[in-house]
Each structure stands twice: as structure tokens, then as C-alpha cells.
Amino acid sequence: MSRSGLVKLVTLPWLAAAVVLLVVTKVRDDGGRVRWDLLGSGLICFSIGCLARTSLGISERPKP
């Protein structure tokens, strides 16, 4: 897989987290309460994105 393909793949969890957080704000506006389960899912997606980006950075580091 090319570098640009990997970068796109790594950004998918962050995009999913953004979508889930937008849904959380929409649900909160309608019902007046926070959906903590959706918020937790968004945070998990964000952390997966962070781990994927870190792994990509470590794998591209030049070997001594």
C-alpha cells in the first residue's frame, strides 16, 4: 500500500469519531440529555486513530 493510501486509512477512525460526536450534539439538542454511550464510542474511535497514526510514524522512522 502506498503512503497516501496509509494516511487515508489512518484518518478513517478520526472521521468516524467526528461523525459520532456530531451525532451526539444533535441528539443532545433534541432530547436535552447527553448520550454517554455514543460519546464513549467517539472517544474510542479517536484513540484508535491516535494509535494508528503513531504506528505509522514508528514504521516510517529510519532504521539506524
mmCIF file of the N, C-alpha and C atoms, coordinates in Angstrom:
data_MODEL
# 
_entry.id   MODEL 
# 
loop_
_atom_site.group_PDB 
_atom_site.id 
_atom_site.type_symbol 
_atom_site.label_atom_id 
_atom_site.label_alt_id 
_atom_site.label_comp_id 
_atom_site.label_asym_id 
_atom_site.label_entity_id 
_atom_site.label_seq_id 
_atom_site.pdbx_PDB_ins_code 
_atom_site.Cartn_x 
_atom_site.Cartn_y 
_atom_site.Cartn_z 
_atom_site.occupancy 
_atom_site.B_iso_or_equiv 
_atom_site.pdbx_formal_charge 
_atom_site.auth_seq_id 
_atom_site.auth_comp_id 
_atom_site.auth_asym_id 
_atom_site.auth_atom_id 
_atom_site.pdbx_PDB_model_num 
ATOM 1   N N  . MET A 1 1  ? 0.848   -1.176 0.000  1.00 0.00 ? 1  MET A N  1 
ATOM 2   C CA . MET A 1 1  ? 0.000   0.000  0.000  1.00 0.00 ? 1  MET A CA 1 
ATOM 3   C C  . MET A 1 1  ? 0.889   1.233  0.000  1.00 0.00 ? 1  MET A C  1 
ATOM 4   N N  . SER A 1 2  ? 0.499   2.244  -0.739 1.00 0.00 ? 2  SER A N  1 
ATOM 5   C CA . SER A 1 2  ? 1.303   3.461  -0.829 1.00 0.00 ? 2  SER A CA 1 
ATOM 6   C C  . SER A 1 2  ? 1.142   4.314  0.431  1.00 0.00 ? 2  SER A C  1 
ATOM 7   N N  . ARG A 1 3  ? 2.016   5.275  0.578  1.00 0.00 ? 3  ARG A N  1 
ATOM 8   C CA . ARG A 1 3  ? 1.988   6.162  1.744  1.00 0.00 ? 3  ARG A CA 1 
ATOM 9   C C  . ARG A 1 3  ? 0.678   6.943  1.808  1.00 0.00 ? 3  ARG A C  1 
ATOM 10  N N  . SER A 1 4  ? 0.215   7.464  0.674  1.00 0.00 ? 4  SER A N  1 
ATOM 11  C CA . SER A 1 4  ? -1.029  8.238  0.693  1.00 0.00 ? 4  SER A CA 1 
ATOM 12  C C  . SER A 1 4  ? -2.219  7.348  1.053  1.00 0.00 ? 4  SER A C  1 
ATOM 13  N N  . GLY A 1 5  ? -2.188  6.097  0.620  1.00 0.00 ? 5  GLY A N  1 
ATOM 14  C CA . GLY A 1 5  ? -3.245  5.165  0.993  1.00 0.00 ? 5  GLY A CA 1 
ATOM 15  C C  . GLY A 1 5  ? -3.261  4.885  2.481  1.00 0.00 ? 5  GLY A C  1 
ATOM 16  N N  . LEU A 1 6  ? -2.078  4.761  3.068  1.00 0.00 ? 6  LEU A N  1 
ATOM 17  C CA . LEU A 1 6  ? -1.998  4.533  4.515  1.00 0.00 ? 6  LEU A CA 1 
ATOM 18  C C  . LEU A 1 6  ? -2.472  5.749  5.303  1.00 0.00 ? 6  LEU A C  1 
ATOM 19  N N  . VAL A 1 7  ? -2.108  6.928  4.831  1.00 0.00 ? 7  VAL A N  1 
ATOM 20  C CA . VAL A 1 7  ? -2.537  8.148  5.527  1.00 0.00 ? 7  VAL A CA 1 
ATOM 21  C C  . VAL A 1 7  ? -4.061  8.267  5.484  1.00 0.00 ? 7  VAL A C  1 
ATOM 22  N N  . LYS A 1 8  ? -4.658  7.940  4.342  1.00 0.00 ? 8  LYS A N  1 
ATOM 23  C CA . LYS A 1 8  ? -6.123  7.970  4.240  1.00 0.00 ? 8  LYS A CA 1 
ATOM 24  C C  . LYS A 1 8  ? -6.749  6.935  5.158  1.00 0.00 ? 8  LYS A C  1 
ATOM 25  N N  . LEU A 1 9  ? -6.155  5.766  5.225  1.00 0.00 ? 9  LEU A N  1 
ATOM 26  C CA . LEU A 1 9  ? -6.666  4.703  6.082  1.00 0.00 ? 9  LEU A CA 1 
ATOM 27  C C  . LEU A 1 9  ? -6.576  5.094  7.557  1.00 0.00 ? 9  LEU A C  1 
ATOM 28  N N  . VAL A 1 10 ? -5.494  5.764  7.923  1.00 0.00 ? 10 VAL A N  1 
ATOM 29  C CA . VAL A 1 10 ? -5.294  6.167  9.316  1.00 0.00 ? 10 VAL A CA 1 
ATOM 30  C C  . VAL A 1 10 ? -6.295  7.248  9.720  1.00 0.00 ? 10 VAL A C  1 
ATOM 31  N N  . THR A 1 11 ? -6.734  8.083  8.778  1.00 0.00 ? 11 THR A N  1 
ATOM 32  C CA . THR A 1 11 ? -7.673  9.151  9.132  1.00 0.00 ? 11 THR A CA 1 
ATOM 33  C C  . THR A 1 11 ? -9.110  8.662  9.278  1.00 0.00 ? 11 THR A C  1 
ATOM 34  N N  . LEU A 1 12 ? -9.418  7.460  8.835  1.00 0.00 ? 12 LEU A N  1 
ATOM 35  C CA . LEU A 1 12 ? -10.793 6.957  8.939  1.00 0.00 ? 12 LEU A CA 1 
ATOM 36  C C  . LEU A 1 12 ? -11.323 6.910  10.378 1.00 0.00 ? 12 LEU A C  1 
ATOM 37  N N  . PRO A 1 13 ? -10.551 6.427  11.371 1.00 0.00 ? 13 PRO A N  1 
ATOM 38  C CA . PRO A 1 13 ? -11.091 6.442  12.739 1.00 0.00 ? 13 PRO A CA 1 
ATOM 39  C C  . PRO A 1 13 ? -11.379 7.853  13.247 1.00 0.00 ? 13 PRO A C  1 
ATOM 40  N N  . TRP A 1 14 ? -10.550 8.828  12.846 1.00 0.00 ? 14 TRP A N  1 
ATOM 41  C CA . TRP A 1 14 ? -10.802 10.210 13.272 1.00 0.00 ? 14 TRP A CA 1 
ATOM 42  C C  . TRP A 1 14 ? -12.057 10.760 12.620 1.00 0.00 ? 14 TRP A C  1 
ATOM 43  N N  . LEU A 1 15 ? -12.293 10.396 11.366 1.00 0.00 ? 15 LEU A N  1 
ATOM 44  C CA . LEU A 1 15 ? -13.527 10.821 10.702 1.00 0.00 ? 15 LEU A CA 1 
ATOM 45  C C  . LEU A 1 15 ? -14.746 10.186 11.371 1.00 0.00 ? 15 LEU A C  1 
ATOM 46  N N  . ALA A 1 16 ? -14.620 8.923  11.728 1.00 0.00 ? 16 ALA A N  1 
ATOM 47  C CA . ALA A 1 16 ? -15.719 8.249  12.429 1.00 0.00 ? 16 ALA A CA 1 
ATOM 48  C C  . ALA A 1 16 ? -15.983 8.910  13.778 1.00 0.00 ? 16 ALA A C  1 
ATOM 49  N N  . ALA A 1 17 ? -14.925 9.296  14.480 1.00 0.00 ? 17 ALA A N  1 
ATOM 50  C CA . ALA A 1 17 ? -15.088 9.973  15.767 1.00 0.00 ? 17 ALA A CA 1 
ATOM 51  C C  . ALA A 1 17 ? -15.793 11.312 15.585 1.00 0.00 ? 17 ALA A C  1 
ATOM 52  N N  . ALA A 1 18 ? -15.432 12.043 14.545 1.00 0.00 ? 18 ALA A N  1 
ATOM 53  C CA . ALA A 1 18 ? -16.075 13.336 14.291 1.00 0.00 ? 18 ALA A CA 1 
ATOM 54  C C  . ALA A 1 18 ? -17.558 13.163 13.979 1.00 0.00 ? 18 ALA A C  1 
ATOM 55  N N  . VAL A 1 19 ? -17.891 12.157 13.183 1.00 0.00 ? 19 VAL A N  1 
ATOM 56  C CA . VAL A 1 19 ? -19.297 11.906 12.859 1.00 0.00 ? 19 VAL A CA 1 
ATOM 57  C C  . VAL A 1 19 ? -20.080 11.542 14.104 1.00 0.00 ? 19 VAL A C  1 
ATOM 58  N N  . VAL A 1 20 ? -19.508 10.683 14.938 1.00 0.00 ? 20 VAL A N  1 
ATOM 59  C CA . VAL A 1 20 ? -20.205 10.267 16.166 1.00 0.00 ? 20 VAL A CA 1 
ATOM 60  C C  . VAL A 1 20 ? -20.393 11.459 17.096 1.00 0.00 ? 20 VAL A C  1 
ATOM 61  N N  . LEU A 1 21 ? -19.392 12.318 17.208 1.00 0.00 ? 21 LEU A N  1 
ATOM 62  C CA . LEU A 1 21 ? -19.536 13.482 18.081 1.00 0.00 ? 21 LEU A CA 1 
ATOM 63  C C  . LEU A 1 21 ? -20.574 14.463 17.537 1.00 0.00 ? 21 LEU A C  1 
ATOM 64  N N  . LEU A 1 22 ? -20.674 14.587 16.222 1.00 0.00 ? 22 LEU A N  1 
ATOM 65  C CA . LEU A 1 22 ? -21.738 15.417 15.644 1.00 0.00 ? 22 LEU A CA 1 
ATOM 66  C C  . LEU A 1 22 ? -23.109 14.833 15.943 1.00 0.00 ? 22 LEU A C  1 
ATOM 67  N N  . VAL A 1 23 ? -23.224 13.520 15.887 1.00 0.00 ? 23 VAL A N  1 
ATOM 68  C CA . VAL A 1 23 ? -24.489 12.860 16.222 1.00 0.00 ? 23 VAL A CA 1 
ATOM 69  C C  . VAL A 1 23 ? -24.824 13.093 17.689 1.00 0.00 ? 23 VAL A C  1 
ATOM 70  N N  . VAL A 1 24 ? -23.819 13.041 18.554 1.00 0.00 ? 24 VAL A N  1 
ATOM 71  C CA . VAL A 1 24 ? -24.048 13.276 19.992 1.00 0.00 ? 24 VAL A CA 1 
ATOM 72  C C  . VAL A 1 24 ? -24.606 14.673 20.214 1.00 0.00 ? 24 VAL A C  1 
ATOM 73  N N  . THR A 1 25 ? -24.044 15.671 19.541 1.00 0.00 ? 25 THR A N  1 
ATOM 74  C CA . THR A 1 25 ? -24.536 17.033 19.738 1.00 0.00 ? 25 THR A CA 1 
ATOM 75  C C  . THR A 1 25 ? -25.952 17.187 19.183 1.00 0.00 ? 25 THR A C  1 
ATOM 76  N N  . LYS A 1 26 ? -26.262 16.521 18.090 1.00 0.00 ? 26 LYS A N  1 
ATOM 77  C CA . LYS A 1 26 ? -27.610 16.587 17.529 1.00 0.00 ? 26 LYS A CA 1 
ATOM 78  C C  . LYS A 1 26 ? -28.619 15.917 18.456 1.00 0.00 ? 26 LYS A C  1 
ATOM 79  N N  . VAL A 1 27 ? -28.255 14.742 18.977 1.00 0.00 ? 27 VAL A N  1 
ATOM 80  C CA . VAL A 1 27 ? -29.151 14.034 19.886 1.00 0.00 ? 27 VAL A CA 1 
ATOM 81  C C  . VAL A 1 27 ? -29.360 14.851 21.154 1.00 0.00 ? 27 VAL A C  1 
ATOM 82  N N  . ARG A 1 28 ? -28.308 15.501 21.632 1.00 0.00 ? 28 ARG A N  1 
ATOM 83  C CA . ARG A 1 28 ? -28.418 16.294 22.855 1.00 0.00 ? 28 ARG A CA 1 
ATOM 84  C C  . ARG A 1 28 ? -29.355 17.475 22.639 1.00 0.00 ? 28 ARG A C  1 
ATOM 85  N N  . ASP A 1 29 ? -29.293 18.117 21.476 1.00 0.00 ? 29 ASP A N  1 
ATOM 86  C CA . ASP A 1 29 ? -30.168 19.254 21.216 1.00 0.00 ? 29 ASP A CA 1 
ATOM 87  C C  . ASP A 1 29 ? -31.639 18.850 21.190 1.00 0.00 ? 29 ASP A C  1 
ATOM 88  N N  . ASP A 1 30 ? -31.925 17.672 20.654 1.00 0.00 ? 30 ASP A N  1 
ATOM 89  C CA . ASP A 1 30 ? -33.319 17.240 20.561 1.00 0.00 ? 30 ASP A CA 1 
ATOM 90  C C  . ASP A 1 30 ? -33.880 16.755 21.891 1.00 0.00 ? 30 ASP A C  1 
ATOM 91  N N  . GLY A 1 31 ? -33.095 15.953 22.584 1.00 0.00 ? 31 GLY A N  1 
ATOM 92  C CA . GLY A 1 31 ? -33.610 15.340 23.802 1.00 0.00 ? 31 GLY A CA 1 
ATOM 93  C C  . GLY A 1 31 ? -33.222 16.054 25.080 1.00 0.00 ? 31 GLY A C  1 
ATOM 94  N N  . GLY A 1 32 ? -32.218 16.893 25.060 1.00 0.00 ? 32 GLY A N  1 
ATOM 95  C CA . GLY A 1 32 ? -31.804 17.609 26.249 1.00 0.00 ? 32 GLY A CA 1 
ATOM 96  C C  . GLY A 1 32 ? -30.891 16.825 27.175 1.00 0.00 ? 32 GLY A C  1 
ATOM 97  N N  . ARG A 1 33 ? -30.486 15.624 26.789 1.00 0.00 ? 33 ARG A N  1 
ATOM 98  C CA . ARG A 1 33 ? -29.562 14.849 27.626 1.00 0.00 ? 33 ARG A CA 1 
ATOM 99  C C  . ARG A 1 33 ? -28.448 14.284 26.758 1.00 0.00 ? 33 ARG A C  1 
ATOM 100 N N  . VAL A 1 34 ? -27.337 14.036 27.383 1.00 0.00 ? 34 VAL A N  1 
ATOM 101 C CA . VAL A 1 34 ? -26.162 13.546 26.663 1.00 0.00 ? 34 VAL A CA 1 
ATOM 102 C C  . VAL A 1 34 ? -26.233 12.033 26.546 1.00 0.00 ? 34 VAL A C  1 
ATOM 103 N N  . ARG A 1 35 ? -25.940 11.521 25.372 1.00 0.00 ? 35 ARG A N  1 
ATOM 104 C CA . ARG A 1 35 ? -25.851 10.071 25.172 1.00 0.00 ? 35 ARG A CA 1 
ATOM 105 C C  . ARG A 1 35 ? -24.413 9.659  25.435 1.00 0.00 ? 35 ARG A C  1 
ATOM 106 N N  . TRP A 1 36 ? -24.132 9.219  26.646 1.00 0.00 ? 36 TRP A N  1 
ATOM 107 C CA . TRP A 1 36 ? -22.764 8.894  27.042 1.00 0.00 ? 36 TRP A CA 1 
ATOM 108 C C  . TRP A 1 36 ? -22.216 7.698  26.282 1.00 0.00 ? 36 TRP A C  1 
ATOM 109 N N  . ASP A 1 37 ? -23.100 6.779  25.860 1.00 0.00 ? 37 ASP A N  1 
ATOM 110 C CA . ASP A 1 37 ? -22.614 5.621  25.114 1.00 0.00 ? 37 ASP A CA 1 
ATOM 111 C C  . ASP A 1 37 ? -22.078 6.045  23.748 1.00 0.00 ? 37 ASP A C  1 
ATOM 112 N N  . LEU A 1 38 ? -22.751 6.984  23.083 1.00 0.00 ? 38 LEU A N  1 
ATOM 113 C CA . LEU A 1 38 ? -22.251 7.492  21.804 1.00 0.00 ? 38 LEU A CA 1 
ATOM 114 C C  . LEU A 1 38 ? -20.961 8.282  21.984 1.00 0.00 ? 38 LEU A C  1 
ATOM 115 N N  . LEU A 1 39 ? -20.909 9.056  23.051 1.00 0.00 ? 39 LEU A N  1 
ATOM 116 C CA . LEU A 1 39 ? -19.701 9.832  23.323 1.00 0.00 ? 39 LEU A CA 1 
ATOM 117 C C  . LEU A 1 39 ? -18.516 8.908  23.564 1.00 0.00 ? 39 LEU A C  1 
ATOM 118 N N  . GLY A 1 40 ? -18.726 7.840  24.303 1.00 0.00 ? 40 GLY A N  1 
ATOM 119 C CA . GLY A 1 40 ? -17.665 6.861  24.541 1.00 0.00 ? 40 GLY A CA 1 
ATOM 120 C C  . GLY A 1 40 ? -17.205 6.192  23.255 1.00 0.00 ? 40 GLY A C  1 
ATOM 121 N N  . SER A 1 41 ? -18.136 5.894  22.362 1.00 0.00 ? 41 SER A N  1 
ATOM 122 C CA . SER A 1 41 ? -17.780 5.294  21.078 1.00 0.00 ? 41 SER A CA 1 
ATOM 123 C C  . SER A 1 41 ? -16.930 6.252  20.250 1.00 0.00 ? 41 SER A C  1 
ATOM 124 N N  . GLY A 1 42 ? -17.278 7.519  20.268 1.00 0.00 ? 42 GLY A N  1 
ATOM 125 C CA . GLY A 1 42 ? -16.483 8.514  19.546 1.00 0.00 ? 42 GLY A CA 1 
ATOM 126 C C  . GLY A 1 42 ? -15.079 8.635  20.107 1.00 0.00 ? 42 GLY A C  1 
ATOM 127 N N  . LEU A 1 43 ? -14.956 8.584  21.414 1.00 0.00 ? 43 LEU A N  1 
ATOM 128 C CA . LEU A 1 43 ? -13.631 8.672  22.026 1.00 0.00 ? 43 LEU A CA 1 
ATOM 129 C C  . LEU A 1 43 ? -12.794 7.429  21.728 1.00 0.00 ? 43 LEU A C  1 
ATOM 130 N N  . ILE A 1 44 ? -13.421 6.285  21.654 1.00 0.00 ? 44 ILE A N  1 
ATOM 131 C CA . ILE A 1 44 ? -12.702 5.063  21.297 1.00 0.00 ? 44 ILE A CA 1 
ATOM 132 C C  . ILE A 1 44 ? -12.194 5.154  19.864 1.00 0.00 ? 44 ILE A C  1 
ATOM 133 N N  . CYS A 1 45 ? -13.031 5.646  18.953 1.00 0.00 ? 45 CYS A N  1 
ATOM 134 C CA . CYS A 1 45 ? -12.592 5.831  17.561 1.00 0.00 ? 45 CYS A CA 1 
ATOM 135 C C  . CYS A 1 45 ? -11.415 6.797  17.489 1.00 0.00 ? 45 CYS A C  1 
ATOM 136 N N  . PHE A 1 46 ? -11.469 7.871  18.272 1.00 0.00 ? 46 PHE A N  1 
ATOM 137 C CA . PHE A 1 46 ? -10.377 8.838  18.277 1.00 0.00 ? 46 PHE A CA 1 
ATOM 138 C C  . PHE A 1 46 ? -9.086  8.202  18.776 1.00 0.00 ? 46 PHE A C  1 
ATOM 139 N N  . SER A 1 47 ? -9.169  7.394  19.838 1.00 0.00 ? 47 SER A N  1 
ATOM 140 C CA . SER A 1 47 ? -7.959  6.768  20.367 1.00 0.00 ? 47 SER A CA 1 
ATOM 141 C C  . SER A 1 47 ? -7.395  5.739  19.393 1.00 0.00 ? 47 SER A C  1 
ATOM 142 N N  . ILE A 1 48 ? -8.249  5.037  18.670 1.00 0.00 ? 48 ILE A N  1 
ATOM 143 C CA . ILE A 1 48 ? -7.774  4.106  17.650 1.00 0.00 ? 48 ILE A CA 1 
ATOM 144 C C  . ILE A 1 48 ? -7.032  4.868  16.562 1.00 0.00 ? 48 ILE A C  1 
ATOM 145 N N  . GLY A 1 49 ? -7.548  6.032  16.173 1.00 0.00 ? 49 GLY A N  1 
ATOM 146 C CA . GLY A 1 49 ? -6.866  6.865  15.191 1.00 0.00 ? 49 GLY A CA 1 
ATOM 147 C C  . GLY A 1 49 ? -5.502  7.322  15.676 1.00 0.00 ? 49 GLY A C  1 
ATOM 148 N N  . CYS A 1 50 ? -5.415  7.684  16.949 1.00 0.00 ? 50 CYS A N  1 
ATOM 149 C CA . CYS A 1 50 ? -4.120  8.089  17.516 1.00 0.00 ? 50 CYS A CA 1 
ATOM 150 C C  . CYS A 1 50 ? -3.127  6.938  17.492 1.00 0.00 ? 50 CYS A C  1 
ATOM 151 N N  . LEU A 1 51 ? -3.572  5.753  17.862 1.00 0.00 ? 51 LEU A N  1 
ATOM 152 C CA . LEU A 1 51 ? -2.687  4.586  17.843 1.00 0.00 ? 51 LEU A CA 1 
ATOM 153 C C  . LEU A 1 51 ? -2.242  4.242  16.425 1.00 0.00 ? 51 LEU A C  1 
ATOM 154 N N  . ALA A 1 52 ? -3.162  4.350  15.474 1.00 0.00 ? 52 ALA A N  1 
ATOM 155 C CA . ALA A 1 52 ? -2.814  4.047  14.083 1.00 0.00 ? 52 ALA A CA 1 
ATOM 156 C C  . ALA A 1 52 ? -1.799  5.051  13.551 1.00 0.00 ? 52 ALA A C  1 
ATOM 157 N N  . ARG A 1 53 ? -1.981  6.315  13.863 1.00 0.00 ? 53 ARG A N  1 
ATOM 158 C CA . ARG A 1 53 ? -1.047  7.352  13.398 1.00 0.00 ? 53 ARG A CA 1 
ATOM 159 C C  . ARG A 1 53 ? 0.328   7.157  14.041 1.00 0.00 ? 53 ARG A C  1 
ATOM 160 N N  . THR A 1 54 ? 0.366   6.818  15.307 1.00 0.00 ? 54 THR A N  1 
ATOM 161 C CA . THR A 1 54 ? 1.633   6.571  15.983 1.00 0.00 ? 54 THR A CA 1 
ATOM 162 C C  . THR A 1 54 ? 2.332   5.360  15.376 1.00 0.00 ? 54 THR A C  1 
ATOM 163 N N  . SER A 1 55 ? 1.589   4.305  15.101 1.00 0.00 ? 55 SER A N  1 
ATOM 164 C CA . SER A 1 55 ? 2.176   3.115  14.496 1.00 0.00 ? 55 SER A CA 1 
ATOM 165 C C  . SER A 1 55 ? 2.736   3.418  13.116 1.00 0.00 ? 55 SER A C  1 
ATOM 166 N N  . LEU A 1 56 ? 2.022   4.225  12.347 1.00 0.00 ? 56 LEU A N  1 
ATOM 167 C CA . LEU A 1 56 ? 2.506   4.611  11.026 1.00 0.00 ? 56 LEU A CA 1 
ATOM 168 C C  . LEU A 1 56 ? 3.786   5.431  11.138 1.00 0.00 ? 56 LEU A C  1 
ATOM 169 N N  . GLY A 1 57 ? 3.832   6.340  12.082 1.00 0.00 ? 57 GLY A N  1 
ATOM 170 C CA . GLY A 1 57 ? 5.033   7.153  12.280 1.00 0.00 ? 57 GLY A CA 1 
ATOM 171 C C  . GLY A 1 57 ? 6.241   6.316  12.705 1.00 0.00 ? 57 GLY A C  1 
ATOM 172 N N  . ILE A 1 58 ? 6.007   5.348  13.577 1.00 0.00 ? 58 ILE A N  1 
ATOM 173 C CA . ILE A 1 58 ? 7.105   4.484  14.039 1.00 0.00 ? 58 ILE A CA 1 
ATOM 174 C C  . ILE A 1 58 ? 7.610   3.607  12.894 1.00 0.00 ? 58 ILE A C  1 
ATOM 175 N N  . SER A 1 59 ? 6.695   3.124  12.070 1.00 0.00 ? 59 SER A N  1 
ATOM 176 C CA . SER A 1 59 ? 7.117   2.244  10.976 1.00 0.00 ? 59 SER A CA 1 
ATOM 177 C C  . SER A 1 59 ? 7.890   2.990  9.892  1.00 0.00 ? 59 SER A C  1 
ATOM 178 N N  . GLU A 1 60 ? 7.684   4.288  9.764  1.00 0.00 ? 60 GLU A N  1 
ATOM 179 C CA . GLU A 1 60 ? 8.372   5.075  8.746  1.00 0.00 ? 60 GLU A CA 1 
ATOM 180 C C  . GLU A 1 60 ? 9.689   5.672  9.231  1.00 0.00 ? 60 GLU A C  1 
ATOM 181 N N  . ARG A 1 61 ? 9.975   5.504  10.508 1.00 0.00 ? 61 ARG A N  1 
ATOM 182 C CA . ARG A 1 61 ? 11.196  6.054  11.076 1.00 0.00 ? 61 ARG A CA 1 
ATOM 183 C C  . ARG A 1 61 ? 12.406  5.339  10.469 1.00 0.00 ? 61 ARG A C  1 
ATOM 184 N N  . PRO A 1 62 ? 13.441  6.091  10.103 1.00 0.00 ? 62 PRO A N  1 
ATOM 185 C CA . PRO A 1 62 ? 14.620  5.433  9.507  1.00 0.00 ? 62 PRO A CA 1 
ATOM 186 C C  . PRO A 1 62 ? 15.305  4.518  10.508 1.00 0.00 ? 62 PRO A C  1 
ATOM 187 N N  . LYS A 1 63 ? 15.775  3.412  10.022 1.00 0.00 ? 63 LYS A N  1 
ATOM 188 C CA . LYS A 1 63 ? 16.474  2.440  10.873 1.00 0.00 ? 63 LYS A CA 1 
ATOM 189 C C  . LYS A 1 63 ? 17.930  2.880  11.037 1.00 0.00 ? 63 LYS A C  1 
ATOM 190 N N  . PRO A 1 64 ? 18.470  2.741  12.250 1.00 0.00 ? 64 PRO A N  1 
ATOM 191 C CA . PRO A 1 64 ? 19.884  3.147  12.476 1.00 0.00 ? 64 PRO A CA 1 
ATOM 192 C C  . PRO A 1 64 ? 20.857  2.189  11.838 1.00 0.00 ? 64 PRO A C  1 
# 
